[in-house]
Amino acid sequence: MAASLNPHGSVLPTGKVKVQAPPSQNREAPIRVNGVEITLEAIGTEVQHHPADTPDEAFGEAARALVVRELLLQEAAASSLSVVRETLRDGCRETHEDATIRTLIETQISTPRADTASCQRYYDANAQRFCTEPLYEARHILLAAPPSDQAARTQAKNEAEALIAQLRADPSRFAELARVHSACPSREVGGNLGQLGKGSSVAEFETFLFSLEEGQLSPVPVATPFGYHVLQLERIIPGHQQPFEAVHERIAAWLEASSWSQAVSHYIALLAQKAEIHGIEWKTRPANM
């Protein structure tokens, strides 16, 4: 797999480096980098690492990754680098080519640490990103029925509608009815699901849950792959703004990674600018930093 490297030396897909994607390529035209051919066989092997919407897009991404790799390897060869293979986190050792690319990047790319002032400016400009998601306290009664059993689905829906009617007449019976009718283990605590956030349940359930007001009983049964639910939202716990101190390190890491990615992109653009690349359209002007 074609690879570049992050600031800490681990191998990452070249897709992490931003260089212009080519249009649909003529697959019969050879791709060459300073006279070195990128073979169709090599591109075919690389394609599996570049999922895309169309075969042409995958082919272009794979070819672009191999061109980047070849540019870096050629530059490393011209630099007479001393290369030492390292052991990766999974216990495997780097290939010589990966170690060569990592060493080149380490010697050529240097980016500053994100200082507190830079992090504070980012925090102030993007405060909404550091607000926690609201939590929803809810309870439910599950009438279980698999999607494949239409008769069971119909019966479960009818039972859920009957339970909703009973709860409209006497809301205080929710825990009692949950213990008797629910197929969920939460029946032992009156159907209480605790605090739920986005992504903690299936989409169909959350769509209804997040639309309810505090204390509101869902007016209709909620259909999910598990069956039909009688759902009640008890309370909404609003999200809160995380203080700068709590997210300072996360912001610094993101800013440093972004700076490094831009520097690598700029470096590759400079290599491409002085190289002879044929068979693939390439943006040779360095991107603005």
N, C-alpha and C positions, 0 to 999 in steps of 0.2 A: 504494500500500500504506500502511495506517495505520502510524504510526511514533511512537516516543518516542525519547529520546536518552540515551546513556550519559554518564558524567562527562566524557568527553573530546570530546563533541560529535558523535560519529558516530551515524547513525540506526540504531535497532534496532526490531524488531517490537514492537508494544504488548503482545504476549504476555509479554514480559520483565517487565512491570509487573503485580504481583499485585493484581487486583481480582476480586470474586466473579463467577463464571460464572453466567449466567442459566439458568433451566430452559427447556424447550421453549417457543418463542414462537408466538403467533398471528400468522402472517405477514400477515394482513389488517389488523392494528392498526398504525397509523402510530407510528413511534418519533420522539419529539421531545425536544430538549434546549433548554430555555428558549425554546420556541416554534419552534425551527429543526428541520425535519424531516430525518431520515436516511432517504433514499428506498430502496425495495426494489432499484432499479437499482444504487445505490451499494453496498448490501450484497452484491448478486449479484456485482459486480466484485471486492469485497474477499474474498469467500469463497475464492477460489483461493489466497489466502495463508494459509489456516487449515485445514490437513488435520486431519480428525477421523474418529472411528469411524462417525458417522452424519451425514446431511445437516443434521438439526436442530442437532447440536452445532457443525458448521461455521458454520451460519447464526448461531447465538448468539454464537460467538467473533468473527465478522466484525462483527456489530452492536455488540458490546461494544467492539471496537477503534475503531469509528467514533464511538461515543459518547465515549470517552476523548479521541479526537482533537478532537472538537467542543468538549468542555469546555475543553481546553487552548487552542484557537484563540480561543474567546470570552474567556477570561481574559486572553490576550495582547492582544486588541483593546482590552479595558478598561484595560490597563496602559500603553498608548501606547509600546510598545517601539520602540527603534531597531534595525532588523534588517539584518544584512549577510549575504548568502549566501556560503557557503564552498565551496571545492573539495574534494570527497571523495577518498578514496584511489584510487578507480578513475578519477579524472580528470574525472568529471562534477560539475556544480555542484548544490548543493541546490536544491530547489524553494523558493519563497517560504514556503509553509506549513511545510515541514520546518525551514527556518531560523528561522521564528517560534517554533515549538515548542522548538527547541534553545535559543534565546535566553531564552525564558520559564523553562525548566528551569534554565538557568545562573544566572539572576538570583534564582530562588526556592529552589533546593536547594543547601545547603552541608553537606557531611559531613566529619567529622574524618579525618585520616590515622590509619592503624592504627599505634600505637606498639609498641615492642619488647615491652613487658610484655603487651599484648593478644595479640600473635602467640605469645608463649611460652605463655600460658594455653591458647590454642587447640591448639598443638602438643602440650602435655602431656595434654590431654583427648582428643586424636585421634591418638595416636602411631601406631596401626596403619595409618593412611592414608598414612604416610610411610615405609613399609617397602617396599623394592623386591621385585618378583616373583622367585620362584626361577627358575633357568635349568636346562635339561635338555640334557645332552650325549647324543646318540643317533646310531645308524646304522641304515640300512635297505637292503632290496633291493626294488626296485619291479618287479612284473610288470604291465606296462601293459595296460589293457583298458578301452575306453570303456563307459559305462553302457548305451549303446544296443545293444551287441553281446553278447548273452547267452552265445553260444558261447565267445567270447573270455574273458568273465568267468569262466565255469566252468573253462576251461583254465588261466587265470591263478591261480585259487584252488587248483586241484590242484597246480600247480607250486610255489606258495608253501608248501603243506602238505608237499610232498616236501622242500623246502629246510629247513623247520623241523625235520623229522625228521633230516636230515643234521647240522644244527647242534647238535641235542641230543646226537647221538653224538660230535661233535667240534666244540666251540665255536670252536676256533682257526681254522676254515676260513671265518669270516664274510667277511673281506676278499677272499679268493680267490673265493668264490661270488658276491659282489657284483660283482666285475669281470667275471665271465662272464655273469651272468644279469640284472643290474639295468638297467632302461631309464632310470634317472636319471643325470644327469651326475656325481653323487656317487660313481658306481662307480669313477671314476678315483682316488678316495681311500678305497677300501674301503667305500664306503657311508656315510662319515662326514658327518653333517649339521651338525656344529658345535653351537653353543649355541642352543637354542630357548626362547622364552618364550611366554606365552599370546598367542594371536592370530597367531603366526608361521606356522601351518599350518592346514589345514582341520580342522573340528570333529571329524570321525570319527577322524582321526589323533591329535589331541590327547587325546581321551577315553581311548584306549588308552595313549598315552605317559605321561600323568600318573598312571595307575593302576599302573604298573610300579614295581618296586623296583630299586635300583641293580644293574646287571649282569644283570637279568632279560631273557630272550628272551620275546617275546609268544607265548603258547601256541597261538594261532590266527592265521591271516592277518588283517591289518587291511584292511577294505574301505573305499575312498575313491572319489571320482569318477575318479581317475586309474588305478585298478586295485586290485591287492592288494599289500600290503607285508609283508615279513618285517621285524619291528621289534625292536630291542634298545636298552634304556636303559643307557647307560654310567655316567653320573654325574649327581647332582643337586647343583647349586650353590645353597645356601639364599639367600633374600633377606636383605637386611641393613637395619637401621634407619638412615635418612638423618639426619644430624645437623641440629639446628635451624638452624645457620648456612646449610646448603645449601638449605633450603626457606623461609627467613625471608621473602624477597621474594614468593614465590608465595602464602604465607599472607596477607601484607599486602594484596596485590592482591585476593584473594578477600574478605577482610573488608571492604575499602573498597567493592568492588562490591556486596556484600550490604547494607552500610549505605546505599549510594546507592539501591539498589532499594527498600528499605523506606521510605526518605524519600520517594521518588517515589510509591510506593503510598499513603502517608499523605497526601501533598499532593493526589493525585487524589481520594481519599476525602473530603477537606475540600471540594474543589470540587463534588463530587457532592452533598454534604450540603446545600449552599446553593442548588443548582440545582433546577429543575423538570424531572424526567425522566419521560416518559410512554411507554408501549408496551413497556417492558422492566423487569422487576424488578431492583432495584438495591439494593445494601447501602450505606446512606448514613452509617453510623457509621464513623469512621476505625478502621482496624485498630490493635491495640495494638502499640507499638513495642518 
